[in-house]
């Protein structure tokens, strides 16, 4: 690491819900720190991921998907996204290459238009489109605004991720690293563990349940050689509680087994995961409840 040529700075990742921002983050750092699911708006708060090599340190601010809010939680998510932009040396706009430019993309570009911060466009999920479709998407976006760079990628497969990192490095100011080179996030383990549990709930439920779910880690401490984790899954209605628990507790057991595996990789030891499901009625509409879950800014 040559300090004289080293670059370090902040890159805010923005895009519509489910564009693949969290998948990209996990691919870059080589470990799951952001929740990934097929459900839009998986990320609810700003996750900081840190990538370091011999040339640069990129501090990624992974934001909730940009969208027009419909409740208090949505308002918080938009604040988290716009606050990240203010802190950034560059912005990485991630779009789904399989989706045509629409109202959501127009909404985001309008938010970015007054900013002087350079924007790099990543057309993600290139494995889902033909070359002709990809070229059409690139041309479509280039007509909308000038980008510092346009890079087609597949975060899922790792295609062109190195090329995208190289473009982002060029936009960072010279300087010393902000974090030790072995850091991959500044988020506490409790927050990441909660997101891992919530991700499994999202993957195992459908309809009205996913967006009504919040997870709190009530206890996380070492007991002998095992890490004891007590997580509380909150829903908004009694009917949702029954869905998450499942028949004879089968779904909750499956959620716990899948989440425990991820948490064990996170903490580097065996984990005893104790999960409970509770009802907090209409919590997404209440500022106090949102803050209690660590989503208040």
C-alpha positions as CSV (number, residue, x, y, z in Angstrom):
1,X,0.0,0.0,0.0
2,X,1.8,3.2,-1.2
3,X,0.4,6.0,0.8
4,X,1.5,8.7,-1.6
5,X,-0.8,7.3,-4.3
6,X,-3.5,5.9,-2.1
7,X,-7.1,7.1,-2.4
8,X,-9.9,6.8,0.2
9,X,-13.5,8.1,0.2
10,X,-17.2,7.5,0.4
11,X,-19.4,6.1,-2.3
12,X,-23.2,6.2,-1.8
13,X,-25.1,3.4,-3.6
14,X,-28.5,4.4,-4.7
15,X,-31.2,2.8,-6.9
16,X,-34.7,1.5,-7.0
17,X,-35.7,-1.2,-4.5
18,X,-34.5,-4.7,-5.5
19,X,-32.0,-3.4,-8.1
20,X,-29.3,-5.5,-6.5
21,X,-27.4,-3.0,-4.3
22,X,-27.1,-5.3,-1.3
23,X,-26.0,-8.2,-3.5
24,X,-23.2,-6.0,-4.9
25,X,-22.1,-5.0,-1.4
26,X,-21.9,-8.6,-0.3
27,X,-19.9,-9.5,-3.4
28,X,-17.4,-6.7,-2.9
29,X,-16.6,-7.5,0.7
30,X,-16.8,-11.2,0.2
31,X,-19.2,-11.7,3.2
32,X,-22.9,-11.2,3.8
33,X,-23.4,-8.0,5.7
34,X,-26.5,-6.7,3.9
35,X,-29.8,-8.6,3.6
36,X,-30.7,-9.9,0.2
37,X,-34.1,-11.2,-0.9
38,X,-36.6,-11.1,-3.8
39,X,-38.7,-8.6,-1.9
40,X,-38.3,-4.9,-2.7
41,X,-37.1,-2.6,0.1
42,X,-35.0,-5.2,1.9
43,X,-32.5,-2.6,3.1
44,X,-34.2,-0.3,5.6
45,X,-31.2,1.6,7.0
46,X,-27.8,2.7,5.8
47,X,-25.3,-0.2,5.8
48,X,-21.6,0.8,5.7
49,X,-19.3,-1.6,3.8
50,X,-15.6,-1.2,3.5
51,X,-13.5,-2.4,0.5
52,X,-9.7,-2.0,0.8
53,X,-6.9,-3.1,-1.6
54,X,-3.4,-1.8,-2.3
55,X,-4.7,1.2,-4.2
56,X,-7.7,2.5,-2.4
57,X,-10.3,2.2,0.4
58,X,-13.9,2.6,-0.7
59,X,-16.4,3.1,2.0
60,X,-19.8,2.1,0.5
61,X,-22.9,3.6,2.0
62,X,-25.6,1.1,1.0
63,X,-28.9,2.9,1.2
64,X,-32.6,1.8,1.3
65,X,-34.1,1.7,-2.2
66,X,-35.3,5.1,-3.4
67,X,-39.0,5.4,-3.7
68,X,-41.9,7.7,-2.8
69,X,-42.7,7.0,0.8
70,X,-46.2,5.8,1.9
71,X,-45.7,5.6,5.7
72,X,-43.4,6.7,8.5
73,X,-41.0,3.9,7.7
74,X,-40.8,4.9,4.1
75,X,-40.0,8.5,5.1
76,X,-37.1,7.2,7.2
77,X,-35.8,5.1,4.4
78,X,-35.8,8.1,2.0
79,X,-34.0,10.2,4.6
80,X,-31.3,7.6,5.1
81,X,-30.8,7.4,1.3
82,X,-30.6,11.2,0.8
83,X,-28.3,11.7,3.8
84,X,-25.9,9.2,2.3
85,X,-25.7,11.2,-0.9
86,X,-24.7,14.3,1.1
87,X,-21.7,12.4,2.6
88,X,-20.4,10.9,-0.6
89,X,-17.4,11.6,-2.9
90,X,-19.2,9.7,-5.6
91,X,-22.5,8.1,-6.2
92,X,-23.1,4.6,-7.6
93,X,-26.5,4.3,-9.3
94,X,-27.4,0.7,-9.6
95,X,-30.2,-0.2,-12.0
96,X,-31.7,-3.5,-13.1
97,X,-30.6,-4.0,-16.7
98,X,-33.7,-6.3,-17.2
99,X,-36.1,-3.4,-16.5
100,X,-36.9,-0.5,-18.9
101,X,-36.3,3.1,-17.8
102,X,-39.5,4.1,-15.9
103,X,-41.0,6.5,-13.4
104,X,-38.8,5.1,-10.6
105,X,-35.6,5.8,-12.5
106,X,-36.8,9.3,-13.5
107,X,-37.6,10.0,-9.8
108,X,-34.0,9.1,-8.8
109,X,-32.3,11.0,-11.6
110,X,-34.3,14.1,-10.7
111,X,-33.1,13.8,-7.1
112,X,-29.5,13.5,-8.3
113,X,-29.7,16.2,-11.0
114,X,-28.8,19.3,-8.8
115,X,-25.7,17.5,-7.3
116,X,-22.2,18.2,-8.4
117,X,-21.1,14.7,-7.2
118,X,-20.0,12.4,-10.0
119,X,-22.3,9.5,-10.7
120,X,-21.3,6.1,-12.0
121,X,-24.0,4.0,-13.5
122,X,-23.9,0.2,-12.9
123,X,-26.4,-1.8,-15.1
124,X,-26.8,-4.8,-12.9
125,X,-28.2,-8.3,-13.7
126,X,-26.6,-8.4,-17.1
127,X,-26.9,-12.2,-16.9
128,X,-30.7,-11.8,-17.5
129,X,-30.5,-9.8,-20.7
130,X,-29.2,-10.2,-24.3
131,X,-26.3,-8.1,-25.6
132,X,-28.8,-6.1,-27.8
133,X,-31.0,-5.4,-24.8
134,X,-28.1,-4.3,-22.7
135,X,-26.8,-1.9,-25.5
136,X,-30.3,-0.4,-25.7
137,X,-30.4,0.2,-21.9
138,X,-27.0,1.9,-22.0
139,X,-28.0,4.2,-24.8
140,X,-31.3,4.9,-23.0
141,X,-29.6,6.0,-19.8
142,X,-26.8,8.0,-21.6
143,X,-29.5,10.1,-23.2
144,X,-30.9,11.0,-19.7
145,X,-27.7,12.4,-18.2
146,X,-23.9,12.4,-18.3
147,X,-22.3,9.7,-16.1
148,X,-18.7,9.6,-15.0
149,X,-18.7,6.0,-16.2
150,X,-21.2,3.3,-17.3
151,X,-20.3,-0.3,-16.3
152,X,-22.5,-3.4,-17.0
153,X,-22.2,-5.9,-14.2
154,X,-23.7,-9.0,-12.6
155,X,-23.3,-8.7,-8.9
156,X,-24.7,-12.2,-8.5
157,X,-22.0,-13.7,-10.7
158,X,-19.2,-11.2,-10.0
159,X,-19.0,-10.2,-13.7
160,X,-17.2,-6.8,-14.2
161,X,-17.2,-6.0,-10.5
162,X,-13.5,-5.4,-10.6
163,X,-13.9,-3.0,-13.6
164,X,-16.6,-1.1,-11.6
165,X,-14.3,-0.8,-8.6
166,X,-11.6,0.6,-10.8
167,X,-13.9,3.4,-12.1
168,X,-14.9,4.3,-8.6
169,X,-11.3,4.5,-7.3
170,X,-10.6,7.2,-9.9
171,X,-13.2,9.4,-8.3
172,X,-11.9,9.2,-4.7
173,X,-9.6,11.9,-3.3
174,X,-6.0,11.1,-2.3
175,X,-5.7,10.3,1.3
176,X,-5.0,7.8,4.1
177,X,-7.5,4.9,4.8
178,X,-10.2,5.7,7.3
179,X,-10.4,2.1,8.6
180,X,-7.9,-0.7,9.2
181,X,-7.5,-2.8,6.1
182,X,-9.2,-5.9,7.6
183,X,-12.4,-4.0,8.3
184,X,-15.4,-4.8,6.1
185,X,-18.1,-2.9,8.0
186,X,-18.6,-0.5,10.9
187,X,-22.0,-1.9,11.8
188,X,-22.4,-3.7,15.1
189,X,-22.9,-7.4,15.0
190,X,-26.3,-7.1,16.6
191,X,-27.6,-5.0,13.6
192,X,-26.2,-7.4,11.1
193,X,-27.6,-10.4,12.9
194,X,-31.0,-8.8,13.0
195,X,-30.9,-8.2,9.3
196,X,-29.9,-11.8,8.7
197,X,-32.9,-13.0,10.6
198,X,-35.2,-10.6,8.8
199,X,-33.9,-11.7,5.5
200,X,-34.9,-15.3,6.2
201,X,-38.4,-14.1,7.2
202,X,-38.7,-12.3,3.9
203,X,-37.6,-15.3,1.9
204,X,-40.1,-17.6,3.7
205,X,-43.2,-15.5,3.8
206,X,-45.3,-13.6,1.2
207,X,-48.2,-11.2,0.7
208,X,-48.6,-8.7,3.5
209,X,-46.1,-10.2,5.9
210,X,-42.6,-9.1,4.7
211,X,-42.9,-5.3,5.0
212,X,-44.6,-5.7,8.4
213,X,-41.6,-7.4,9.9
214,X,-38.9,-5.9,12.1
215,X,-36.3,-7.8,14.1
216,X,-34.6,-6.8,17.4
217,X,-31.7,-8.6,19.0
218,X,-32.6,-8.7,22.7
219,X,-29.4,-10.5,23.8
220,X,-26.2,-11.5,22.1
221,X,-23.4,-12.8,24.3
222,X,-20.9,-15.7,24.5
223,X,-21.8,-18.6,26.8
224,X,-18.9,-21.0,26.9
225,X,-17.9,-21.8,23.3
226,X,-21.3,-20.8,21.9
227,X,-22.7,-17.4,21.1
228,X,-26.2,-17.1,22.5
229,X,-28.5,-14.9,20.4
230,X,-32.1,-14.1,21.4
231,X,-34.0,-12.4,18.6
232,X,-37.5,-11.0,18.6
233,X,-39.4,-10.9,15.3
234,X,-42.1,-8.2,15.4
235,X,-45.2,-8.2,13.2
236,X,-48.2,-5.8,13.0
237,X,-51.1,-8.3,13.3
238,X,-51.9,-11.5,15.1
239,X,-52.6,-13.2,11.8
240,X,-49.1,-12.4,10.7
241,X,-47.7,-13.9,13.9
242,X,-49.3,-17.2,13.0
243,X,-47.9,-17.1,9.5
244,X,-44.3,-16.5,10.7
245,X,-44.6,-19.3,13.3
246,X,-46.1,-21.7,10.9
247,X,-47.9,-25.0,11.6
248,X,-46.5,-26.5,14.8
249,X,-43.7,-23.9,14.7
250,X,-42.3,-25.4,11.4
251,X,-41.7,-22.1,9.6
252,X,-40.1,-20.3,12.6
253,X,-37.8,-23.3,12.9
254,X,-36.8,-23.1,9.3
255,X,-36.1,-19.4,9.6
256,X,-34.0,-20.0,12.7
257,X,-31.9,-22.7,11.1
258,X,-31.1,-20.6,8.0
259,X,-30.4,-17.5,10.0
260,X,-28.2,-19.4,12.5
261,X,-25.9,-20.6,9.7
262,X,-25.3,-17.0,8.5
263,X,-24.8,-15.7,12.0
264,X,-22.2,-18.4,12.8
265,X,-20.2,-17.2,9.8
266,X,-20.5,-13.6,11.0
267,X,-19.3,-14.3,14.6
268,X,-16.9,-17.2,13.8
269,X,-18.3,-19.6,16.4
270,X,-21.3,-21.9,17.0
271,X,-24.5,-20.1,17.7
272,X,-27.6,-20.9,19.8
273,X,-30.4,-18.9,18.3
274,X,-33.6,-18.4,20.3
275,X,-36.4,-16.7,18.3
276,X,-39.7,-15.3,19.5
277,X,-42.5,-13.6,17.5
278,X,-44.4,-10.7,19.0
279,X,-47.1,-8.2,17.7
280,X,-46.5,-4.5,17.7
281,X,-49.6,-3.1,16.1
282,X,-49.0,-0.8,13.1
283,X,-45.4,0.0,14.1
284,X,-44.5,1.3,10.6
285,X,-46.8,4.2,11.2
286,X,-45.2,5.2,14.5
287,X,-42.0,7.3,14.8
288,X,-41.4,5.9,18.3
289,X,-41.5,2.3,17.2
290,X,-39.3,3.0,14.2
291,X,-36.7,4.5,16.5
292,X,-37.0,1.6,18.9
293,X,-35.9,-0.7,16.1
294,X,-32.9,1.5,15.3
295,X,-34.5,2.9,12.1
296,X,-34.8,6.5,13.2
297,X,-31.7,7.9,11.6
